[in-house]
Amino acid sequence: MPLVSEALVIIPTYNEKENIENMVRKVFSLPADFDLLIVDDGSPDGTADIVKRLMEEFPGKLHIEERKGKLGLGTAYIHSFKWGLKRSFEYFFEMDCDFSHNPDDLIRLYAAAKDDRADVAIGSRYVKGGKVDNWPIGRILMSYFASVYVRIVLWMNIMDTTAGFKCYRRKVLETIDLDDVQFVGYAFQIEMKYRAWRKKFHLVEVPITFTDRIAGSSKMSTGIFKEAFIGVVQMRFKI
């Protein structure tokens, strides 16, 4: 059985049968040694079954944690961080299954953390060289000004505060009290950056191109945005 790598890519899934096999094969085709953990929240479309079939092809490298029902993005990542911290992983990557995050950029985030010594490497849409493809202008403006709002409230000098494509060094996740993380939706991504920033870790933004999903359906909702809007104010005074 292959040895566990030092780098763990974490992908939460819910109804991603159109994307999951292509994503798994793409990650394992990259010129770096990654383990891949899929956290599936009881997808009724059979996403988990596809992963389990692929595990026979990638033994010891592809892993799955199955949960019953949609428990939230944040809890999926917290569960995965704890899973990985029990093992020997040094670098933890967050990314989406829908190819809105280009798997090729995993290499650049990895280099930023391992070679350039970033504690948190953030795949950023809003630094020089970053951009968004295939989003309507209204959603681009909403996302951009959400990051402006977060910077104003939290005084955190990160351009893409809501980014969900990231690499953490192990020491960041060991330092943050994962059981104290409050938010489970959109605000989770903001909270994790804020907690790392408050702990004086070195956060670096790596420009990426974010591309809207082609297959499957978006999990975004107005409730998720509402949680983030209110949650940022709560972070400012509680964290």
N, C-alpha and C positions, 0 to 999 in steps of 0.2 A: 504494500500500500504506500502511495506517495507520502512523503513527509509534509506536515503542515507548513505552509509558507508563513512569512512574516506579515503579509498583507491580506486583509479580509474585506471583500466587497459585500455590502449588505443591500439587499433589494427587497423592500416590502411589496407584496402583491395582493391584489384583489381583482379577479376576473381579467387576467392578462394572458389568456391562452393564445391570442394572436401574436404576442410579442416574446413570451418567455423563452421559447426554444432558441430563437434567433439571438436573443440577448445572452443566454448562457454560452452559446457557441462563440459569439463575438468576444466575450470577456476572456474565454480560455484560448482564443487565438492571438491575444495580445502578446507583445514581446516582454512580458514580465510575469512573475510567478504569483498568481492570485489564488486564494481560496474564495469561494462564493457561497454566501448564505442567503437563501430565500426565506422570507418570513411571510407565510400565506395565511390570511385571515378567513379561512373557510370558503374560498372561492367556489361558488356553485358551478362554474364553467369547466372545472377539471384542471385548473392551473397546477395544483399540487401533484396530480397524477403525471403530468408531463415532466415535472421536475424529478419525481421519483424514478421515472423511466430513464431520464438522462443521468441520474446518479450512478447507474450501472456502467455508463460509458466514461464517467469521470469520478471513479471511486476515490474517496478520501479528500477530494477537492471541492465537490459540490455537496452542499448540506441544505437541509430544510427543517424549519421549525413551523409546525402547524398550530394555529390558534382557532378557537371556535368563535366565529362572528367578527364583525368589523369593530376592532378595539381602538383604532386610531393610529395615525402615523407615528406619533411620538412614542407611544407605548411599544410599537414594533421595534423602533430603534433602541429604546432603553433595554428591551428584552435581548436584542442582538448584541448590544455593547456588553451586557453582563455575560452572555454566552461566550463572546470572544475573549473577555478578560479572564475567564476561567482557563483559557488556553494560552498559547504563546505568541499571539499576534501582537505586533508592534504598531501597525498602521490600520486604521479603520475607515472605510470609505462608505459614504451614503450616496445612493443614486436611484433614479427612477427606472422603471422597467420599460417605459414606453418610447425610449430612444430620444426623448427630449434632451436628455444628457447624452452626449456623444461618448460612447465607451472609449474611443481613442484618447479622450482627454484624461482618462484615469492615469495614463502614463505621465502626463504633465503635472497632475496633482501629486502623484507619487514622488516625482522629482523635486517638487517644491518642498515637500515634507522631509524627504530623506536626504537630498543633496543640499538644498538651500536652508534646511533646518527650521522651516515653518512648523509651529505647533499645531496650527489649523490652516489648511490650504483650502480656499474657497473658490469654487468655479463661479466666476463673476460675469454677469451680463452687462454691468454698468461701469466697468473700468475701461480704460483705453484698450481697444482691440476686441472687447466683448460686444455681443449683439444678440438680438432676438429675431428669429425667422418665423414667418407664418402665423404670427399673432395679429389679431385686429388691433388697430391703433388704440382703441379704448382700453383694451386689456394691458397693452404695453404701458400706457400712461398710468393706469391704476397700480401696476406693479412698481413702476419707477417712483411714483410719489408715495407709495407705501414705504419704500426704503428711505425717502426723504423724511417722512414723518417719524420713522423709527430713529433716525440719526438725531433729529431735533429733540425728541423726548429722552432718549437714552444717552445722548452725547457720545455715541460710539462712532468712530471714524471708519466705518465700513460702507462702501458704496452699495453693495448688494446684500442688504441685511436679511432678506427673506430667502436667499439662495439655499437650495436643497442638495447641491452637488458638492461634497466636501470630503476632506481627509483629515482625520484626527490622529495625532500621536497618542500612544497608549497613556502616557503620563497625564494628558488632559482629562481623559475619561476616568482615570484613577483619582484625580484631584477633585473633580466635580462630584457632588453628592447626587448621584443619579436618582435616588429615591426621593429627592426634594424637588426634582423637575416638575413644574406645575402644569404645563400645557401639552396637549396631545395633537393639535392640528397645525395650521399654518404658523401659529405663534411658537410652536416648539423649535422651529429652525432659528427664530430670532432669539429665543431664550438661551439656547445652547451657545450661540455666538457671544451673547451678552455675559453669560457666566464665565466663559473662557477669557473674555476681555477683562472682566472684573478681577480675574485671578492673575492678570498680567502675562498671559500667554501671548506668543507672537502669532498674530493672524495675518495671513497674506492672501491677497486676491489674485487669482490666475484668470486671465480673460478667456471666456468660452463663447461659443455660439449655441444659444438655446433654441431648439426647434420644436414647435408644437407637435404633439403626437399625431400619427397618421392612422394607426390601428387602435381599436379599443375606445373607451370613453373616459373623459376626465373625471377625477374624484373631487374637484374643487366645488365649493358651495358657498352661499352667502353666510352661512353659519360659521364656516372656517374663517372668513374674512372678519366677521364680527368679533370672534374670539381674539384674533390678532390685534384688532384696533383697540379693544378694551384691555387686552392683556399687556400691551406695551406700557401703558400707564401703571398697571399693577407691578410690573417688573421694576420700574423706575424707583418705586418706594418700598418694595419688599425684598429685592435681591441685593 
